[in-house]
Structure formats: structure tokens, C-alpha cells
Amino acid sequence: MPKYLAHASYTVEGLKGLLKDGGIKRREVVEQLTKGLGGTLEAFYYAFGDDDVFAIFDFPDNVSAMAVSMAI
């Protein structure tokens, strides 16, 4: 399967949710969404700077990769 890299930045509301639920919960949600679309989450990293999250996925097609990217 092809590999995809996604990067995302949290909004103020997203950061509030992250502080409330914790980072592991957010990773679990992304992993469940990925599995639901036939992919696997290879890596999920938090970062400082313009981007808050980097994730590496394996997906069967571009449509699945785009769906998860938009949801993140």
C-alpha cells in the first residue's frame, strides 16, 4: 500500500479538546478512523511550530487518504 504523510494544526477549540481528553485519545480516534477506511497508522507525532501533528499512513487509495486527512 502507498504511504501518505499528513500534517495538521489545531484550532483553539481543538487545543481545548486535546487538553481535556489527552493526546493518546486523539491518536486512538485517528487510528480507528484509519482502520475503518482500510488503512494503517504507522506513526503519529506531536510537534512544535506551525504544524501540531504529523502522521504517516498506509492506505489502499488516494480517496481513503484524503478522507482521513480532511477529518484530522
Summary of the structure (lengths in Angstrom):
residues: 72
radius of gyration: 11.9
end to end distance: 20.4
largest distance: 34.6
contacts: 181
relative contact order: 0.28
helix: 47%
strand: 26%
